[in-house]
Amino acid sequence: MRIAQLLFGDSPAAFSTDLSLDESIRRLSSVVEKDGFLSGLRTHEGQRVFGNVARQRVRLTWMTPFISNVFRPRFIGRFEAVGDKTVLVGKFGVVPVVRAWACVIAMVGMLGAGLVVSQANPGLYPRPVLLLVAVGVGMGGFVAVRLSQWLTGGVRRELASFIAASLSGNDGEASTAFPDAA
């Protein structure tokens, strides 16, 4: 397990299809609304998936109408041609601002732990209690991110189903693989 999977709940995914590379890109980009500054406000119009689709970078976010969730999962990946199949390889994760927020909270906790250790007289509370509080604050950001990923698991599944349905060929066959689901 990689550190990003442990701390942020990232999970790798692959979507395989019999369509050609160009046709896969065309199909997916035809059903995804371009991501803009206020794209979340357009969800009431029925559009749910926003992002950008190109061969080297696919970025998709599922939006729920009238709900703003900075912790929402998103898919980041790229198209690859493997033999006669096209595979969209990537991962589900959180937006970079959430990662930055969790890291800042962790740094605040580490700073607090450093201050507790450097104090000659810890004051009202014993030193072990203050260290536990500082460590708890440091882990709080990562716990919040993991909890949000657990709570939004249905959104992640909806986005995966959307991608698989969009990449299904004429025979309706598109396979989804989540390597860490076993």
C-alpha positions as a printed Julia matrix, in Angstrom:
182×3 Matrix{Float64}:
   0.0    0.0     0.0
   1.35   3.39   -0.97
   1.41   6.3     1.48
  -1.19   8.25   -0.55
  -3.56   5.29   -0.33
  -3.08   5.1     3.41
  -3.37   8.82    4.19
  -5.85  10.06    1.59
  -7.85   6.99    0.6
  -6.65   6.96   -3.02
  -7.66   3.83   -4.9
  -6.34   2.79   -8.31
  -8.82   1.87  -11.03
  -8.74   0.73  -14.65
 -11.53   0.75  -17.23
 -11.02  -1.48  -20.25
 -12.95  -1.25  -23.51
 -12.85  -2.74  -27.0
 -13.24   0.72  -28.56
 -10.36   2.42  -30.31
  -8.38   5.04  -28.43
  -9.84   7.96  -30.4
 -13.39   6.62  -30.09
 -12.98   6.14  -26.31
 -11.8    9.72  -25.91
 -14.62  11.0   -28.13
 -17.3    9.06  -26.22
 -16.14  10.09  -22.8
 -15.63  13.74  -23.73
 -19.09  13.87  -25.33
 -20.82  13.04  -22.03
 -18.59  15.1   -19.72
 -19.24  18.81  -19.26
 -16.14  21.0   -19.39
 -15.04  21.97  -15.91
 -15.31  25.67  -15.24
 -15.09  28.05  -12.33
 -18.77  27.75  -11.39
 -19.57  24.4   -12.99
 -21.08  23.13   -9.75
 -23.88  25.66  -10.13
 -24.97  23.97  -13.38
 -25.77  20.63  -11.72
 -29.43  21.62  -11.47
 -29.54  21.41  -15.27
 -29.02  17.65  -15.05
 -25.28  17.47  -15.72
 -23.49  15.49  -13.03
 -19.95  14.82  -14.27
 -17.57  17.66  -14.93
 -13.94  17.6   -15.97
 -11.49  17.46  -18.83
 -10.84  14.55  -21.16
  -7.64  14.19  -23.19
  -5.42  11.23  -24.03
  -2.73  12.06  -21.47
  -4.99  13.46  -18.73
  -8.54  12.64  -17.73
  -9.96  14.5   -14.73
 -13.56  13.79  -13.74
 -15.61  14.96  -10.76
 -19.14  13.86   -9.83
 -21.28  16.76   -8.66
 -24.46  16.35   -6.64
 -27.06  19.08   -7.28
 -27.14  21.83   -4.65
 -24.51  20.13   -2.47
 -21.01  21.49   -2.16
 -18.47  18.97   -0.9
 -14.79  19.8    -1.04
 -14.04  16.2     0.03
 -15.85  14.71   -3.0
 -13.92  12.02   -4.82
 -12.61  12.56   -8.3
 -10.95  10.42  -10.93
  -7.6   11.28  -12.48
  -6.12   9.08  -15.18
  -4.92   8.66  -18.75
  -5.8    6.53  -21.76
  -3.48   3.72  -22.81
  -3.64   1.43  -25.84
  -2.99  -2.17  -24.75
  -3.06  -4.54  -27.7
  -6.47  -4.22  -29.36
  -8.05  -2.72  -26.24
  -8.09   0.76  -24.78
  -7.63   1.12  -21.04
  -8.35   4.19  -18.94
  -5.89   3.85  -16.05
  -5.97   6.11  -13.04
  -7.07   6.56   -9.47
  -9.9    7.89   -7.4
  -8.81  10.46   -4.85
  -9.53  13.88   -3.41
  -8.85  17.37   -4.75
  -5.39  18.85   -4.02
  -6.75  21.5    -1.65
  -7.96  18.71    0.68
  -4.51  17.12    0.64
  -2.94  20.48    1.47
  -5.44  21.05    4.27
  -4.68  17.65    5.84
  -0.92  18.29    5.62
  -1.26  21.73    7.23
  -3.28  20.24   10.1
  -0.58  17.56   10.5
   2.14  20.23   10.62
   0.19  22.13   13.29
   0.03  18.93   15.34
   3.75  18.29   14.93
   4.49  21.88   15.9
   2.33  21.42   19.01
   4.17  18.22   19.89
   7.49  20.02   19.47
   6.35  22.83   21.73
   5.2   20.38   24.41
   8.51  18.52   24.34
  10.56  21.73   24.49
   8.69  23.17   27.5
  10.47  22.77   30.84
   7.19  23.08   32.76
   4.17  21.85   30.75
   1.73  23.74   32.97
  -1.73  22.57   34.0
  -1.8   19.22   32.18
   0.83  16.46   32.32
   3.18  16.2    29.35
   1.81  12.83   28.04
  -1.71  14.27   27.85
  -0.47  17.3    25.89
   1.51  15.04   23.54
  -1.56  12.89   22.9
  -3.59  16.0    22.09
  -0.88  17.26   19.71
  -0.64  13.87   17.98
  -4.45  13.73   17.76
  -4.54  17.13   16.08
  -1.78  16.01   13.7
  -3.76  12.95   12.65
  -7.1   14.77   12.57
  -6.78  16.02    9.0
  -5.99  12.58    7.6
  -8.76  10.98    9.65
 -11.24  13.55    8.27
 -10.15  12.81    4.69
 -10.43   9.03    5.18
 -13.83   9.41    6.87
 -15.06  11.55    3.99
 -13.88   8.96    1.46
 -15.75   6.26    3.37
 -18.9    8.4     3.51
 -18.74   9.24   -0.2
 -18.13   5.64   -1.35
 -21.46   5.69   -3.2
 -20.35   8.74   -5.18
 -17.14   6.94   -6.11
 -19.16   3.93   -7.31
 -21.52   6.22   -9.3
 -18.56   7.88  -11.01
 -17.02   4.47  -11.8
 -20.33   3.26  -13.26
 -20.6    6.43  -15.33
 -17.1    5.93  -16.76
 -17.73   2.24  -17.5
 -21.07   3.0   -19.19
 -19.52   5.8   -21.26
 -16.72   3.55  -22.48
 -18.91   0.56  -23.26
 -18.63  -0.51  -26.86
 -21.44  -1.49  -29.22
 -21.76  -4.78  -27.36
 -22.14  -2.96  -24.04
 -18.94  -4.48  -22.67
 -16.68  -2.35  -20.52
 -14.85  -3.84  -17.61
 -13.89  -2.1   -14.42
 -10.98  -3.15  -12.25
 -10.26  -1.93   -8.74
  -6.95  -3.58   -7.82
  -7.26  -2.86   -4.1
 -10.85  -4.11   -3.77
  -9.82  -7.72   -3.15
